[in-house]
Amino acid sequence: MAKTRTVYACTECGGESPKWQGQCPHCGAWNTLVESVAEAVSKHRFAGVAKSSELKRLSEVSARESPRMGSGIEELDRVLGGGFVAGEVALLGGDPGVGKSTLMLQVLAAMSASRKAVYISGEESVEQIALRARRLALDPGKLELLAEIQLERILATLDKAKPEIAVVDSIQTLYSEQLTSAPGSVSQVRECVAQLARYAKSSGAVVVLVGHVTKEGAIAGPRVVEHIVDSVLYFEGDTHQSFRLVRAFKNRFGAVNELGVFAMTDKGLRGVSNPSAIFLSQHVGEVSGSCVLVTQEGTRPLLVEIQALVDTAHAPNPRRLTVGLEQNRLAMLLAVLHRHAGIACYDQDVFVNAVGGVRISEPAADLAVVLAIVSSLTDKPIPEKLAVFGEIGLAGEVRPAPRGQDRLREAAKLGFSRAIIPKANQPKQKIDGIEIVAVASVAEAVRSFRK
């Protein structure tokens, strides 16, 4: 009997090496090589989906817009760019208990009324899924269920049923007979995703894969999985809060960084039509250390309250802590505030928080963070109906933010009467209901706030 050959696969990129090394030779990651069995598989397994074609000029190719399939949930359609596209492969990741299975069951229950839908579960029995559907008071329609983890049986069932959309929950529980490694291993996850993606492209069915995440928050398995699929969605949110965020990090059929906001209720997830109301605290009066930021998530402007607390440090090293914002950027903003506005916080603990659990990555939040810090330090409240956005450079200048007009219109629509914005974002035509204060530097912004 021939000896089984082993290889070492990288958990980050999926690259294989004949022997163990401390560093992956493919991606450079350290301590990511794990032992697996080298499999002998059919040479025709990766034959092309479409027939080979000749070279064509780009100008000669006739492009057409792909028709969309609505998911039945408006917030999810927003994240997807208008709905699912035939043949699309989507990957939905998130923490345990955040609501991935609940959302997918709601989507399939809504779509099964007019389309053939199949829910494949490798973690729950069909009885457990039926109990959840009853608890959520869902109309089952013609939704079909399958509890299976063997890839070949799943593909045979899908070929026979010919659904328009299928959900696999979760991809880490599947295994292929052509590999002997355990379900959830690098080789199994990569193989199962590749085969399901080939099925979607050849049949035109939508396949949604639910994926686990690691303790760092990345989708478990090789990173090549995210390259195979068409869209990658992350389910964010604290399980102790009722609000959930679905964010698109990759989308071949729509905009990335699009955000969908959901509220978890006893009847499942419900889309939030006015998410800015979630991220704005309802204070009785004006409070110091609170500033309203107009941020941009994909094509949607959101108003988020930024809170800052500045207190005298009682340790040699003052603390710098952020929740929902980048911590290294806070240290930079404090240095700019000291150098260019003459406001020192070197002996103060500084805590900054984005209300509602939202994560803000765009630099246009700089100006709101700085004004919130100044407000807390001087114990002077920022006016209640004042909105702010703008990026701050190391030279103390306030740089423009993209889509400034949309941000201002959203602030005016929600009743804000004044806005401090970068001078380069000053609109050419007056926006009704809002007074614009355009600033060019941090010192000018601090002076305009103190007026």
N, C-alpha and C positions, 0 to 999 in steps of 0.2 A: 504494500500500500504506500502510495507516495506521501511524503511528509508534507504536512500543511505549512504553507509559507505565510509568515506574518509580516505585516508592514506597520508603520507608525504614522497615524493620521493626525493632522493638526486640528484642534477643536475650533480655531479661529477662522482659518481659510480653507480647511479641508484638504490641503496638500499632503501628499504621502512621501515618506522617506523609508529607505530599506532598513535603517537602524535608528535607535533612539539617539537624540541629540538634545542638549539643553535649549537650543534656539532653533525655531523652525526655519529651514533654509528658504522657504517660499515667501513668508510674510515678515519674518524677523521677530515674531512673538516668542517670549520665553516660557518654558515649562508648559507647553500646550500639546506636545506629542503624546498620544495614547496608543497603546498596542491594539491592533485589530487584525483580522484574518484577511489575507489577499484572496479575493474571490475570482474564480474562472467563470466568466459569464458569456452569453451568446454574443458573437461579434456583430449580429444584426440588430441588437437591442436598441441602438441609438440611430437607426436609419432616419433620414430626414422626414419631417412631417409633410412638407409640400414637395412637388416634383421640382427638379433642378431647372433653372431658367437661365437665359442669356443676359449679358450685361445690357442695362438700359440707362439712358440719360435721365437725370432727375427731372428735367423739363418735360420729358415725354410720359412721365408717370402721372396718371390721373388719380388724385387723392379724393376720398370721400369721407364725410364725417360718419363715424360709427354710431348706429342707433343705440339708445340707452334703455336699460331695464330698471325702472324705479324699484327701490327696495321696500317702499311702503313707509319708510321713516325719513322725513325731510332732512334731518340733521346728518344722517349717514349719507344721503345722496349728495349733500353739500361737500362732504369730505371726499367722496369718490369722484367729484367733478360733474355730477348730474345723474349718477346711477351706474349700474354695472354695464360693461360692454361684453358682447358675445365673445367667448373664448378667453375672458380675463381670468387671471389667477391672482387672488388677493390673499395676503397674509396678515392676520390679526393677532397681535401679541399684547400681553398685559399680565399684571400680577394675579396671583390666585385669589379668587373671590371678587374680582373687580366687576364682573358682569359680562364676560365674553360669551359664554354659552347662552346666557339669558338673551343677549342682544341678537345672536344668530338664530335662536329659536323664534323670537318675535319676527325677524325678517322673513324667515321661511314660512311662518304661519300666514304672514300678510301676502307673500308672493304666491303661495300655493293656491290661492283662490283663482288665479288666472294663468299660472304657469306650473309646469311639472317640477316639483322640488323634492330633494332627497336630503335627509339629515343622517350623517354617518357618525356614530359615536364610538370611540374606543375607550372611553372612561366610564360611561354609564350604560345601564341596561335600558331597553325600550320602555320598561315600566317606570323607571325613574324619570325619563324624559316626559312620559305621559303625565306623571304626577306634577312635574314643574309646569307643563302647559295648562293643567287644570288650575293650579295655584295662581297662575298669571291670567286666568280667564281668557285664554286664546282660542280663537276659532280654528280648529285643526285643518279645516278644508280638506284638501287631498294630499296633505303632507305625508310622505312615506319615511319610515325610520329603518335604520340598519345598525345593529351593534356588531361590529367586526373590526379586527385589527390586522388581518392578513391582506396585504396590498393586492395580490392577484385576485382574490375573491371580490374585493371591492371593485376593481376595474371590470371584472366580468359582470358584476351586478349593474354597474353604471352603463356598460355597453348594452345590456339587455333592456334596462329601464329607460335609457335615453332622456335624462332630465335636462331642463334648461339651466338649473342651478343646483349645486351640491355643496354641502358644508361638511368638512372633515374636522372632527373635534376629538382629539388633537393630533397633530402630525407627529408628535413625539411618541405616541403609543403604537404607531404602525410598524410593521416589519415586512420585508420581502423574503420569499423563499429562496431567492437567488443569493442571499447573503446569510451567513450564520451568526453574525454579531447580534447583540441584544437590541430590542426596540429602544429608540432614543439615542443610540450611538451615532457618531458622526457619519459613518457610511450608510446606516439605515435611513437617517433623516434626509440625507442628500439624495439617495436613490429614490425614496418614496416621493419626495417633492418633484424630482425630475420626471418620474413616470406620470404623476398626476397632471403636471404641466403639459406633458405631451398629449395626454388624453384631452385636456381642455382645448388645446390648439387644434387638434385633429377633429374633434366633435363639435366645437363651437359652444360648448357648455361653460357656464361660469363655475369656477371652483374656488371656494373660500376655505383657507386653511387656518385653523386656530393653533397658535403656538405658545409654548411656555416661555418664560423669561428667566434669566439668571438673576443672581442677587445684585449684580451691577445694573440690571434693568434692560440688558440687551436680549434679543430673542435667542433662546437656547439652540445649539446646533452650529454647524459651520456657517460662516458669513456668506458663503456662496449661495445659500438658500434665498437671501434677500436679492441677489442678482438674478435668480431664475424667475421669480415672480414679477407680476406687472405692477402691483401696488403693495406697499407696506404700511399698515395702520397700527398705531400704538394706542392702547386703552390706558389712560392715565387717571389717577384719582385715588384718594385715600378711602379705604374701606369703611372708615369711621365717619365719613361725610356722605351726604346724599347726592353729591354732584360728581359726574364722570365726564372726562374729556376724551374724545377720539381725535387723534392727530395723524395726518398723512405725512410720512417721511419720504415716501417714494410713490409716484403715480405717473404711469406712462400715458394716462388718458385724462389728466387734469392737473391742477396746481398742487404743489407740495406745500407743507406747513398749513394746510387748510385745517380748520378746527371745528369740531362738532361738540355741542354741549348737551349733556343729558342729565336728567334727575332720576335717581333710583327711588321708585315707589313700591308699594305692596303689589302693584299690578305690572311690575317690570320697569323698563327704562322708557322715559318720555322725553322727547326733544324739548329744549328750552328755546323759545322764540326770541326772547330778549335777554341774552346772557349777561349783558352789562349790569343788569340789576343784581346778579349774583355776586359780582366782584366789587360792588360798591356797598360799603357799610352804611347802615342807617343810624347816624349819630343824632342825638337829641339837639345838639348845637355844634358850633365849630370847635374842633379839638386841634391841639398842636401836634405836629409830626405826621399829619395825614395829607397826602397830595393825590389828586386824581390824574392818572396817566391815560392818554389815548393811544393804545397800542394797535398794531395791525397783525392779525393772524390770517395769513393767506389773503383772501379777498375781503375779509370781514374786519372792520374796525371795532375794537372793544374798549370799553372804559373800565379800568382796573384801579382800585385804590392801593396806593403804595404807602405803607406805614413805616415810620422810623422812630426809634427810641434811642436817645443819646443820654448817657448817664455817666457820672464821675467814675473812673476806673478805680478799683480797690486792689489791683494787682499790678506788678511791674509791667506786664504786657497787656495793654488794653485789648478787649475782645472785638473781633469783627465778624459778625454772623449775618448771613442772608438766608431767607427762605423763599424760593421761587425766582431768585436772581443769581447772577454769577458773583461769587465771593471775591475773586481776584479783581473784578472790575470795581467793586466797592472800595478797595484799597487805593486804586488809581484815582477814583473820583475824590476821595478825601485828600489826596496829595494835591490835586488840581484846585480844590476848594481852598486849601491853605495857601498855595503859591499865588493864585490869581484873584482870589477874593478876600484874602486876609483872615479867613475863619479857620482856626486851628482846632483839631479834634484829637491831637496826639495823646492827651491824658483822659480821653473819654472812651467808654464802651459804646459801640455803635451796632445797633440791631435793625435790620431792614426786612420787611415782610411784604409779599404780594398777597393780598386778601383773596380768599376763595380757593386756594390751592393751585392756582394757575402758575405755569412756569413761563417766564418771560426771558427770551434770549436775544431780542433785538436791542441794539445800542440806543435806540430812540427813547429808552427808559431813563437815560442818564440824567436829564434835566429834572424829571420828577423825583428821582432819588435824592439829588442834591438839595432841592427845595424842601423836601420832607425832613432831611437832616438839619438844615438851617432852622426850620420851623420848630423842631424838637429842641435844638440847642438853645434857641432864644426864647422858647416857650411862647411863641407868637403863632396863633392859628392862621392857616392859609384860608382865604375866603371860600365859602362853601361851594359856590358855583364857578370855580376856577379850574380849568383843564390845562394840562401841560404835556408837551412832548418835545424831544430834541436830543441829538447826540452831542456829547462834549468831547473835544479833543484835548490833547496834552498841553496845548498852548493856551487853553482856557476859552477857545472859541466854541460857539454853539453851531453845530453843523446841521444841515437839513435832513429831514426824514422822508422816506418815500411815501407817496400818496397822501400828502398833507391835506389836500382839499377834502378827501373822503373822511379823514379824521375829524376835521373841523365840522363838517356837516353832521356827523354822528353826534358830536358833542352838543351842537345846537339843537338837534332833534330831541336830545334827552334833557334839555332845559338848562344847559350851561351857558352863562352870559358873558364869560371872559375866558380868554386863552392866552397863555404865554408860549410862543412858538419861535423857532429859528427865523431869522430875518429872510433867509432864502426861501422859506415856505410861505411868505406873506402872499395871500391871494390877490390877484389883480382886480377882481371884482368883490365887492363887499358881500359877506354872507349874513343874511338876515338873522337877527337875534343874538349875535355874539360879537363882542368887542375883541379885536386882535391886538395883542402886545407883542411886537416882534423884537427880539434881542439878538445881539451878535456875540456876546461874551457872557461868561459865568457871573462876573461882577455886575453886569447890567441886569441879568436875570434876578440876582439877589436883591438889587435895589428896586426893581419893579415889583417884586413881591412884598417888600417892606413898606411900600407906599400905602 
